[in-house]
Amino acid sequence: MRSSASQPLLKAALWDMDGTIVDTEPYWIEAEHALVAAHGGQWSHAQAMQLVGQSLVFSAGVLQKAGVKLEAREIIDSLTAQVVSKVRKSVPWRPGARELLDQLHEAGIRCALVTMSEGPLAREVVAALPKPYFEFLVTGDTVTNGKPHPEAYLKAVELLQQGDNALTIADCVALEDSAPGVAAAMASGVATVAIPHIVPLPDDPARATWHSLEGRTVADLEQLVARRNEFAAADIGLENAAFRSHGLD
C-alpha cells in the first residue's frame, strides 16, 4: 500500500510526549501546585489547564503572575526536577503509544520526539522505552519559539531531511494531545492526529481526532497522510483551474 501512487509513502511520525506517550500531566500539575503553595499562593485546576501543552517559558510566566517569586529558569528547573523524580519511580504510559511506536519501528518508519519538555525529562522517558524508537529529540530547550508556534515541527522535518533529502512535510504525520501542540503541528503543514486527553479538543475537519492510540496501526497513519495529500492535490487542482479560467496561467 505504501508504494502506490495513490497512497503516498509515510516516512516519519513526529510524536508529542506529555499526554501523548506518557500521562505526565498530573505530575506537572502536582509540581505546579507545590511550587505556588511554597510561595504562599493558590493554584486552581483552571490555571493548571491553561498550561497543558504550552512551552515551559510560557508556563513560568503564568506561575510568576500566580506569585512564584523565582526567575523563569529557576521555575523551569524546579518543575522539571520534580517531574523527572516521579518518572524515575513510575512511567505512566498512555494506552497504545508503545505498541504503535513498535509497529512504526518494525515498518522502518522514522520517528522523532517533538516536545516542549526539556532534554532531561525527554531523555528519561526515551530511556525507559524498550527500543531506540526515536532518531532524535526536539525539546523545549532546543527551540526559540514553543508550541503553538510551528518551529519545533519544522525543525524536526529539517533534521529528518538531513538523512533523506527527498522527504517533505507531506510524508510526515504528527501525534498530539493538546490544543497548543495540535496548533503547532497543523501550522507546520504536517498531517495531524489529535488524541485529546486532559483537555477536550473540538472536532476539526482539517485534522484527525482519535479517542486513543490503543488498537491504532501504521495503516491508519498511512491512510491519514494519503487522505490529507489527496485533499491538498485537489485544492491545487482547483486553484490551477481557476487560474486557467481567468487566463492567468
C-alpha atoms as one frame of an Amber mdcrd trajectory, in Angstrom:
protein
   0.000   0.000   0.000   2.726   2.479   0.851   4.355   2.281  -2.576   1.317
   3.083  -4.744   0.933   6.477  -6.344  -2.466   6.976  -4.694  -1.101   6.107
  -1.260   1.882   8.390  -0.557   4.672   6.919   1.471   4.588   7.654   5.197
   8.220   8.298   6.002   8.133   9.761   9.505   5.979  10.094  12.612   6.514
  13.114  14.854   5.456  12.461  18.428   4.486  14.777  21.225   5.416  13.335
  24.613   3.480  14.656  27.641  -0.104  13.475  27.370   0.548  11.536  24.153
   3.200   8.938  25.012   3.184   9.370  28.781   0.488  10.647  31.145   2.795
  13.080  32.924   0.341  15.975  33.067  -0.740  15.020  36.638   2.944  15.119
  37.628   3.311  18.619  36.170   0.130  19.827  37.843   1.219  18.465  41.219
   4.582  20.193  40.829   2.858  23.480  39.946   0.593  23.253  42.993   3.558
  22.594  45.278   5.618  25.449  43.846   2.819  28.029  44.083   1.937  26.887
  47.618   5.593  27.201  48.674   5.375  30.883  47.710   2.146  31.455  49.618
  -0.196  31.358  46.655  -3.031  29.175  45.408  -3.198  27.261  42.164  -6.518
  26.245  40.636  -7.395  23.428  38.265  -8.402  26.010  35.650  -4.984  27.668
  35.883  -3.257  24.308  35.521  -5.307  23.532  32.406  -4.031  26.741  30.788
  -0.506  25.314  30.817  -1.208  21.929  29.216   0.863  21.667  26.046   2.412
  25.125  26.449   6.119  25.889  26.455   7.807  25.916  29.839   8.825  29.553
  29.343   5.154  30.472  28.917   4.237  28.354  31.947   6.925  30.021  34.054
   5.456  33.430  33.234   1.980  32.328  34.334   3.390  30.906  37.568   5.220
  34.167  38.265   1.911  36.004  37.931   0.448  33.496  40.409   3.010  34.618
  42.966   6.069  32.415  42.432   8.994  34.699  43.239  11.642  32.977  41.127
  13.275  33.628  37.783  11.794  31.736  34.832  14.838  29.456  34.613  14.531
  28.552  38.285  10.837  27.723  37.851  11.518  25.520  34.827  14.339  23.671
  36.599  12.242  23.157  39.736   9.218  21.784  37.872  11.318  19.567  35.619
  13.268  18.112  38.535  10.051  17.179  40.336   8.561  15.517  37.255  11.799
  13.656  36.456  11.859  12.340  40.018   8.340  10.948  39.644   9.012   9.443
  36.209  12.038   7.607  37.603   9.729   5.917  40.096   6.897   5.182  37.653
   6.497   5.930  33.942   2.768   6.469  33.251   2.492   5.186  29.682  -0.529
   6.191  27.602  -2.581   3.319  26.106  -1.405   2.147  22.701   1.562   4.518
  22.404   4.350   1.971  22.862   2.578  -0.540  20.655   2.246   1.957  17.800
   5.858   3.048  18.246   6.930  -0.569  17.937   4.869  -1.054  14.771   6.424
   2.035  13.200   9.885   0.815  14.171   9.255  -2.605  12.608   7.911  -0.961
   9.441  11.055   1.149   9.095   9.204   4.427   9.539  11.355   7.034  11.240
  10.188   8.625  14.487  11.155  11.890  16.157  10.093  13.270  19.521   8.776
  16.852  19.432   8.081  18.006  22.977   8.053  21.210  24.975   9.554  19.349
  27.917  13.281  19.878  28.174  16.048  17.388  27.481  16.416  15.846  30.974
  12.793  14.668  31.141  12.583  13.667  27.469  15.738  11.555  27.771  14.366
   9.915  30.923  11.191   8.828  29.121  13.026   7.683  25.980  15.467   5.652
  28.080  12.533   3.770  29.618  11.372   2.536  26.190  12.458  -0.992  25.192
  13.978   0.041  21.838  15.626   3.141  20.302  12.445   4.251  18.600  13.388
   7.912  18.266  16.004   9.058  15.792  16.343  12.378  17.612  14.581  14.635
  20.120  13.390  18.187  19.557  12.811  19.557  23.054  11.656  22.848  24.500
  15.207  23.930  25.280  16.309  23.488  21.647  13.844  25.917  20.040  13.290
  29.647  20.295   9.517  29.532  19.952   7.450  26.967  21.817   4.152  25.430
  20.756   1.696  26.631  19.423   4.409  28.105  17.153   5.353  25.540  14.460
   9.123  25.937  14.926   9.615  22.610  16.727   7.843  20.648  13.989   9.593
  22.494  11.190  12.915  21.807  12.884  12.072  18.102  13.148  11.302  17.938
   9.425  14.576  19.725   8.613  16.520  17.223  10.715  14.762  14.319   9.005
  15.663  15.784   5.619  19.346  15.573   6.505  19.019  11.797   6.230  16.615
  11.868   3.281  16.589  14.972   1.118  13.548  13.656  -0.741  11.448  13.752
   2.425   8.856  16.516   2.630   6.242  17.664   5.111   3.720  15.666   3.045
   5.494  12.432   4.083   5.033  13.064   7.819   2.345  12.741  10.456   2.202
  14.332  13.925   0.545  12.904  17.031  -0.574  15.428  19.660  -2.932  15.657
  22.637  -3.173  19.376  23.437  -4.518  22.489  21.728  -1.098  24.230  21.535
   0.526  21.066  20.201  -2.162  20.432  17.612  -1.975  24.072  16.503   1.814
  23.837  16.149   1.664  20.647  14.109  -1.076  21.931  11.813   0.684  25.259
  11.300   3.779  23.373  10.132   1.739  21.658   7.425   2.177  18.141   8.795
  -0.847  15.820   8.741  -2.044  15.878  12.346  -3.736  13.407  14.664  -5.264
  14.808  17.851  -5.632  12.364  20.738  -7.331  14.526  23.414  -6.532  13.595
  26.984  -6.546  16.091  29.856  -8.204  18.928  27.913 -11.024  18.245  25.389
 -10.455  19.395  21.827 -13.171  20.449  19.384 -13.602  18.460  16.194 -11.797
  19.913  13.208 -12.157  18.520   9.671  -8.614  19.703   8.908  -7.171  17.011
  11.185  -7.992  13.579  12.554  -9.279  13.054  16.091  -8.757   9.702  17.813
 -10.008   8.916  21.301  -6.998   6.688  21.957  -3.939   5.175  20.291  -4.998
   1.766  21.548  -5.550  -0.543  18.580  -4.244   2.011  16.077  -1.862   0.825
  13.361   0.678   2.031  10.825  -2.003   1.553   8.158  -4.242   4.039   9.992
  -1.493   6.670   9.848  -0.766   5.930   6.198  -4.402   6.443   5.335  -4.464
   9.797   7.098  -1.396  11.018   5.244  -2.802   9.755   1.941  -6.156  11.437
   2.531  -4.575  14.733   3.544  -2.344  14.729   0.464  -5.286  13.890  -1.806
  -7.178  16.888  -0.425  -4.092  19.070  -0.917  -3.764  17.887  -4.525  -7.445
  18.569  -5.118  -7.059  22.102  -3.749  -4.098  22.734  -6.066  -6.145  21.411
  -8.980  -8.977  23.815  -8.166  -6.546  26.717  -7.912  -4.995  25.819 -11.278
  -8.452  25.538 -12.850  -9.330  28.981 -11.519  -6.136  30.459 -12.960  -6.812
  28.865 -16.361 -10.411  30.070 -16.389  -9.181  33.613 -15.880  -6.395  33.275
 -18.405  -3.746  33.603 -15.702  -1.636  30.552 -16.417
